[in-house]
Amino acid sequence: MNMDTCAVNGFFSSAQIEKYSAAVQKRRSVRAFKGDPDVGQMSALHYAAARVALPGVRIALGEANVDDLYRRLPLVEHIHGSRRYAAVIADERVPHAAVHAGISGEAFILEAVALGLGTCWVAAFKRGGMNIPLEEGEKVKAVIALGVPDKESGSRKRKRLSEICASNPADWPFWAYNAAEYVRVAPSAVNLQPWRLSFAGNTLTLSSARAGANLDMGIAMLHMTLGARDQRCVMRWGEGKEIAALIAEDKP
Ligand SMILES: Cc1cc2nc3c(=O)[nH]c(=O)nc-3n(C[C@H](O)[C@H](O)[C@H](O)COP(=O)(O)O)c2cc1C
């Protein structure tokens, strides 16, 4: 395993971690909005966008016509009712920027949920519908729809823990079990839930069942961190299918 420490260590304050942990339980994708965020919510979102950006990530707020921005997908409701969105942008020259984009984008979503807003990660967007200029090396990884929720998009369908864990998580220490449970409820593209978790010694390892799922992996890394919040841990990068490992440290 590559033993590089991840920039997420110590990046979020304990107050943010508490806020995000509560927001995880409330978050569902919202595709039907009844209006844009208000002025106070927009100013809090601007602050959050800057605060949650890990190295190589920029979160930019924009306004667009929904039909110009979102592609119509079979089986899911078309996003409508709010013009506001956030673009999650990565500078691909910065190491780990694509996975950082998942971590920072999900932190931004949980900030928005804590403000009472609805959100939806959107990979099926049209670049031409956006009015955000990019710097050299930057790429829009996804956009996040933002608005006052009208209704949620149905119940949360998820794999069982036994389908994403290599051994029985009931035998793991509570922090690792809880981290797995937080990963289980995370959002993922097309709800594919491509994460796998294994535990040995003092280490919870996140692996990817699908190549190129960088945003999904970053989202899972943030959820792991939130689930393990009561244990002092350090996150290290992995190699190949092993994306990252959360390692418990002894209490000081
Ligand atoms: C990286 C990523 C991309 C996504 N892209 C889209 C999209 O283009 N359109 C859409 O309607 N939902 C999209 N979603 C939302 C997922 O379909 C949704 O998170 C998943 O079905 C789980 O539902 P939940 O978010 O309500 O828990 C995306 C989610 C992620 C994490």
The ligand as an SDF file (V2000), in Angstrom:
LIG
                    3D

 31 33  0  0  0  0  0  0  0  0999 V2000
  -21.1780   11.2200   -9.1780 C   0  0  0  0  0  0  0  0  0  0  0  0
  -22.6780   11.1870   -9.2610 C   0  0  0  0  0  0  0  0  0  0  0  0
  -23.3250   11.5170  -10.4500 C   0  0  0  0  0  0  0  0  0  0  0  0
  -24.7240   11.5300  -10.5310 C   0  0  0  0  0  0  0  0  0  0  0  0
  -25.3200   11.9240  -11.7080 N   0  0  0  0  0  0  0  0  0  0  0  0
  -26.6770   12.0400  -11.7450 C   0  0  0  0  0  0  0  0  0  0  0  0
  -27.3140   12.5500  -12.9250 C   0  0  0  0  0  0  0  0  0  0  0  0
  -26.6570   12.8710  -13.9120 O   0  0  0  0  0  0  0  0  0  0  0  0
  -28.6620   12.6960  -12.9210 N   0  0  0  0  0  0  0  0  0  0  0  0
  -29.4250   12.3560  -11.8290 C   0  0  0  0  0  0  0  0  0  0  0  0
  -30.6380   12.5190  -11.8620 O   0  0  0  0  0  0  0  0  0  0  0  0
  -28.8490   11.8480  -10.6820 N   0  0  0  0  0  0  0  0  0  0  0  0
  -27.5020   11.6960  -10.6240 C   0  0  0  0  0  0  0  0  0  0  0  0
  -26.9000   11.2440   -9.4670 N   0  0  0  0  0  0  0  0  0  0  0  0
  -27.7200   10.9220   -8.2840 C   0  0  0  0  0  0  0  0  0  0  0  0
  -27.8060    9.4040   -8.0350 C   0  0  0  0  0  0  0  0  0  0  0  0
  -28.6520    8.8050   -8.9870 O   0  0  0  0  0  0  0  0  0  0  0  0
  -28.3060    9.1640   -6.5990 C   0  0  0  0  0  0  0  0  0  0  0  0
  -27.3630    9.6860   -5.7080 O   0  0  0  0  0  0  0  0  0  0  0  0
  -28.5120    7.6970   -6.2810 C   0  0  0  0  0  0  0  0  0  0  0  0
  -29.5400    7.1650   -7.0880 O   0  0  0  0  0  0  0  0  0  0  0  0
  -28.8620    7.4580   -4.8000 C   0  0  0  0  0  0  0  0  0  0  0  0
  -30.0190    8.1550   -4.4140 O   0  0  0  0  0  0  0  0  0  0  0  0
  -29.9950    9.2230   -3.2330 P   0  0  0  0  0  0  0  0  0  0  0  0
  -29.0110   10.2910   -3.6170 O   0  0  0  0  0  0  0  0  0  0  0  0
  -31.3900    9.7440   -3.1380 O   0  0  0  0  0  0  0  0  0  0  0  0
  -29.5420    8.5530   -1.9510 O   0  0  0  0  0  0  0  0  0  0  0  0
  -25.5080   11.1850   -9.3870 C   0  0  0  0  0  0  0  0  0  0  0  0
  -24.8530   10.8350   -8.2030 C   0  0  0  0  0  0  0  0  0  0  0  0
  -23.4680   10.8510   -8.1250 C   0  0  0  0  0  0  0  0  0  0  0  0
  -22.7980   10.5270   -6.8250 C   0  0  0  0  0  0  0  0  0  0  0  0
  1  2  1  0
  2  3  1  0
  2 30  2  0
  3  4  2  0
  4  5  1  0
  4 28  1  0
  5  6  2  0
  6  7  1  0
  6 13  1  0
  7  8  2  0
  7  9  1  0
  9 10  1  0
 10 11  2  0
 10 12  1  0
 12 13  2  0
 13 14  1  0
 14 15  1  0
 14 28  1  0
 15 16  1  0
 16 17  1  0
 16 18  1  0
 18 19  1  0
 18 20  1  0
 20 21  1  0
 20 22  1  0
 22 23  1  0
 23 24  1  0
 24 25  2  0
 24 26  1  0
 24 27  1  0
 28 29  2  0
 29 30  1  0
 30 31  1  0
M  END
$$$$
